[in-house]
């Protein structure tokens, strides 16, 4: 309560246009549809969004107040007890700014700056409308562009880092810093931004000229593939465990071969159609999902000696 009162007072002193919300259920903001209340939930929007983000980030960091940066809520499980401190929802800081759009020049290819809160699918469609290819492999993937950068999202054989040119962040001192892309800093679902103390504001991505019809068809194909794999049937976070090529087969295949499809704890179940998807089959608690993830990992390790690594994040007051 003391932290909540302090944050509330500080935000009031800043005179921001956006009003914070108290005890906001995080189940409203995650694709799993689980999670207890955030002490304070803050979503800057409109013309003042960037200024508000910077001001709040600076003051909570300087005071050591707990801060959680929320993107699309697509790869997290928030504790049933919620999140202490302040949740900064980046969803209001969204949009795409295209540069050098015209005849393709290999020495100066077209690019786009995308704000961190932009929905991934919105970015994909915006590029297709301008006959620019690159991010179409992400079509249908839930979540924000900031989150995709943070985790170096990968699907269908491509990664966000394949397109990345430069990332704009707030560093630990709340300075806006542009970080040039260095391939050595990125790996399989890892990025240099997976550390406390920074906030991704957006990034510039390399694009290429393409036919709009081709891009639209590819987007439709991939969205249909995700739908066929059951990504949208129930609240979920898509794949639960990372794939490790050293295991010789995908994590879903490993889990399937142990006969674990359909296993459940409380309202959380391993999808009957895919071993690497856990779903909220109805009334699941965050604790159910975590317990099921641990059950699968322990079973795989016991039976096969393999250590599956979750790609979903367990956040909040566990």
C-alpha positions in Angstrom: 0.0 0.0 0.0 2.9 2.4 0.8 4.4 1.8 -2.7 1.0 2.3 -4.3 0.4 5.5 -2.5 3.9 6.7 -3.4 3.4 5.9 -7.1 0.0 7.6 -7.1 1.4 10.7 -5.6 4.3 10.9 -8.0 2.1 10.5 -11.0 -0.2 13.2 -9.7 2.8 15.5 -9.3 3.9 14.9 -12.9 0.5 16.2 -14.1 0.2 13.6 -16.8 -2.8 13.5 -19.1 -3.4 9.8 -18.6 -4.9 8.6 -15.3 -3.6 5.4 -13.7 -5.9 2.6 -12.7 -5.6 0.8 -9.4 -5.9 -2.9 -8.7 -6.4 -3.6 -12.5 -6.9 -7.3 -13.2 -4.1 -8.5 -15.4 -6.4 -11.3 -16.7 -7.8 -8.5 -19.0 -4.4 -7.9 -20.5 -2.9 -11.4 -21.2 -3.7 -14.0 -23.9 -4.0 -16.7 -21.2 -6.7 -14.6 -19.6 -5.3 -15.2 -16.1 -3.5 -13.0 -13.6 -4.3 -11.0 -10.5 -4.3 -7.3 -10.0 -1.6 -4.8 -10.7 -1.1 -2.3 -7.9 -1.2 0.5 -10.5 -1.8 0.1 -14.2 -0.8 2.9 -16.5 -1.4 3.1 -20.3 -0.2 6.4 -21.9 -2.0 7.4 -25.1 -2.4 10.2 -27.5 0.1 13.0 -28.3 1.6 12.9 -24.9 2.2 9.1 -24.8 6.0 9.2 -25.4 6.5 12.1 -22.9 4.4 10.3 -20.3 6.2 7.0 -20.8 9.6 8.7 -20.4 8.5 10.7 -17.3 7.0 7.7 -15.5 9.9 5.4 -16.4 12.4 8.0 -15.1 10.7 8.6 -11.8 10.0 4.9 -10.9 13.5 3.9 -11.8 15.0 6.7 -9.7 12.9 5.8 -6.7 13.5 2.0 -7.1 9.7 1.3 -7.5 8.9 -2.1 -9.1 8.1 -1.7 -12.8 6.8 -4.2 -15.3 6.7 -3.3 -19.0 3.6 -4.8 -20.7 3.5 -5.4 -24.4 0.7 -7.5 -26.0 0.5 -9.9 -23.0 1.1 -12.8 -25.4 3.9 -14.7 -23.8 3.4 -14.2 -20.1 1.7 -15.8 -17.1 0.9 -13.3 -14.4 0.6 -14.6 -10.9 -2.8 -15.0 -9.3 -1.5 -12.6 -6.7 -0.9 -10.0 -9.3 2.0 -7.6 -9.9 3.4 -5.2 -7.3 4.4 -1.7 -8.2 3.5 -0.2 -11.6 2.6 -1.9 -14.9 3.4 0.3 -17.8 1.3 -0.8 -20.8 3.0 0.3 -24.1 -0.1 -0.4 -26.2 -1.0 3.3 -26.6 2.5 4.0 -28.2 1.9 2.5 -31.6 2.2 3.3 -35.3 4.6 2.9 -38.3 6.7 5.5 -40.0 7.9 4.5 -43.4 11.1 5.9 -45.0 12.6 5.9 -48.4 9.6 4.3 -50.0 10.0 4.2 -53.8 12.1 2.2 -56.4 14.2 -0.3 -54.6 17.8 0.9 -54.1 20.2 -1.8 -52.8 22.3 0.9 -51.2 19.4 2.5 -49.5 16.6 0.0 -49.1 13.2 1.1 -47.7 12.7 0.9 -44.0 10.1 1.4 -41.3 10.3 2.7 -37.8 7.7 0.8 -35.7 6.7 2.0 -32.2 6.9 -0.7 -29.5 3.2 -0.9 -28.7 2.2 -1.6 -32.3 0.4 -4.9 -32.8 2.5 -7.3 -34.8 -0.3 -8.0 -37.2 -0.9 -4.3 -37.8 2.8 -3.9 -38.8 2.6 -6.8 -41.2 -0.5 -5.4 -42.8 0.9 -1.9 -43.0 3.9 -3.2 -44.9 1.7 -5.2 -47.3 -0.4 -2.2 -48.1 2.8 -0.4 -49.2 4.1 -3.4 -51.2 6.9 -3.9 -48.8 8.0 -7.3 -47.6 9.9 -8.6 -44.6 7.7 -9.2 -41.6 5.1 -11.3 -43.3 6.4 -14.4 -41.5 4.9 -13.0 -38.3 1.4 -12.8 -39.7 -1.1 -13.9 -37.2 1.3 -13.9 -34.3 -0.2 -12.2 -31.2 1.7 -9.6 -29.3 3.4 -6.3 -29.7 6.5 -5.3 -31.8 8.3 -4.3 -28.6 7.7 -7.8 -27.2 8.8 -9.4 -30.5 12.1 -7.5 -30.4 12.6 -8.3 -26.7 12.3 -12.0 -27.3 13.6 -12.0 -30.8 10.5 -13.7 -31.9 11.0 -16.6 -34.4 8.6 -18.6 -36.5 8.5 -20.3 -39.9 12.3 -20.2 -40.0 12.8 -16.5 -39.6 13.5 -14.2 -36.7 12.8 -10.5 -36.0 16.6 -9.9 -35.9 16.8 -10.8 -39.6 15.1 -7.5 -40.3 16.4 -5.3 -37.4 18.5 -2.2 -38.2 18.4 -0.2 -35.0 16.5 -0.3 -31.7 15.5 2.8 -29.7 15.4 2.3 -26.0 15.3 4.2 -22.7 18.4 3.2 -20.8 18.7 2.9 -17.0 19.0 6.6 -16.7 15.9 7.2 -18.8 18.0 8.5 -21.7 16.7 7.8 -25.3 19.4 5.8 -26.9 19.6 4.2 -30.4 21.3 0.8 -30.4 22.7 -0.3 -33.8 22.0 -3.9 -34.7 24.8 -6.3 -34.0 24.0 -10.0 -35.0 26.4 -11.2 -32.2 23.9 -9.8 -29.6 21.0 -12.0 -30.8 20.3 -15.7 -30.7 17.4 -18.1 -30.7 14.7 -16.2 -28.9 17.2 -14.1 -27.1 18.1 -10.4 -27.4 20.4 -7.9 -25.6 17.3 -6.3 -24.2 16.4 -9.1 -21.9 17.7 -7.4 -18.8 16.3 -5.1 -16.2 16.6 -1.4 -16.4 15.8 -0.7 -20.0 12.6 -0.1 -22.1 12.2 -0.6 -25.8 10.5 2.4 -27.5 10.6 1.1 -31.1 12.9 0.0 -33.9 13.8 0.5 -37.5 13.5 -2.5 -39.8 14.9 -3.3 -43.2 12.3 -4.0 -45.9 12.2 -4.9 -49.6 9.9 -4.3 -52.5 7.3 -7.0 -53.1 3.9 -7.6 -54.7 1.0 -6.8 -52.4 -0.9 -9.8 -53.7 2.0 -12.1 -52.9 2.3 -10.6 -49.4 -1.4 -10.9 -48.7 -1.5 -14.5 -49.8 1.5 -15.4 -47.6 -0.1 -13.6 -44.7 -3.4 -15.5 -45.2 -1.5 -18.8 -45.6 0.3 -18.4 -42.3 -2.7 -17.2 -40.4 -4.6 -20.2 -41.7 -1.8 -22.5 -40.6 -1.8 -21.0 -37.1 -5.6 -21.4 -36.9 -5.3 -25.1 -38.1 -2.7 -25.7 -35.4 -5.3 -24.5 -32.8 -3.5 -21.3 -31.7 -6.8 -19.4 -31.4 -9.2 -22.1 -30.1 -8.7 -21.3 -26.4 -6.8 -18.7 -24.4 -3.1 -19.6 -24.6 0.4 -18.3 -25.3 1.2 -20.4 -28.2 4.3 -22.5 -27.8 5.2 -23.1 -24.2 8.7 -24.6 -24.5 11.6 -23.5 -26.7 12.8 -26.0 -29.3 16.3 -27.3 -28.8 17.9 -28.7 -32.0 20.2 -30.8 -29.9 17.2 -32.9 -28.9 16.6 -34.0 -32.5 13.0 -33.2 -32.6 10.6 -30.3 -31.6 9.5 -30.0 -28.0 5.9 -30.7 -29.0 6.9 -34.0 -30.6 8.8 -35.0 -27.5 5.8 -34.2 -25.3 3.4 -36.0 -27.7 5.5 -39.2 -27.7 5.2 -39.3 -23.9 1.5 -39.4 -24.2 0.9 -36.1 -22.4 -1.5 -34.5 -24.7 -4.7 -33.7 -22.9 -3.1 -33.8 -19.4 -4.6 -31.2 -17.2 -4.2 -29.5 -13.8 -7.2 -27.4 -12.7 -8.4 -25.4 -15.7 -5.1 -25.7 -17.6 -4.6 -28.4 -20.2 -2.1 -29.6 -22.7 -3.9 -29.1 -26.0 -5.4 -32.3 -27.3 -4.0 -31.4 -30.8 -0.5 -30.2 -29.9 1.9 -31.1 -27.1 3.6 -27.7 -26.9 0.5 -25.7 -26.4 -1.1 -25.2 -22.9 -4.6 -23.8 -23.0 -6.9 -22.2 -20.5 -9.7 -24.7 -21.0 -12.0 -22.8 -18.6 -11.5 -21.1 -15.3 -7.7 -21.8 -15.2 -5.6 -20.1 -12.5 -2.1 -18.9 -13.2 -1.0 -21.5 -10.6 -2.6 -24.3 -12.7 -0.6 -23.2 -15.8 2.7 -23.0 -13.9 2.1 -26.4 -12.2 1.3 -28.0 -15.6 4.5 -26.5 -17.2 6.5 -27.9 -14.3 4.8 -31.3 -14.5 5.7 -31.6 -18.2 9.3 -30.5 -17.7 9.8 -32.9 -14.9 8.2 -35.8 -16.8 10.4 -35.2 -19.9 13.5 -34.9 -17.7 12.7 -38.1 -15.8 11.8 -40.1 -18.9 14.4 -38.8 -21.4 16.9 -36.8 -19.4 16.1 -33.7 -21.5 15.7 -30.2 -20.0 12.9 -28.3 -21.7 13.2 -24.5 -21.3 10.0 -22.5 -21.1 9.7 -19.6 -23.5 6.7 -18.2 -21.6 7.6 -15.9 -18.7 6.1 -16.2 -15.2 5.8 -12.6 -13.9 4.4 -11.0 -10.8 4.2 -11.9 -7.2 4.8 -15.6 -7.1 
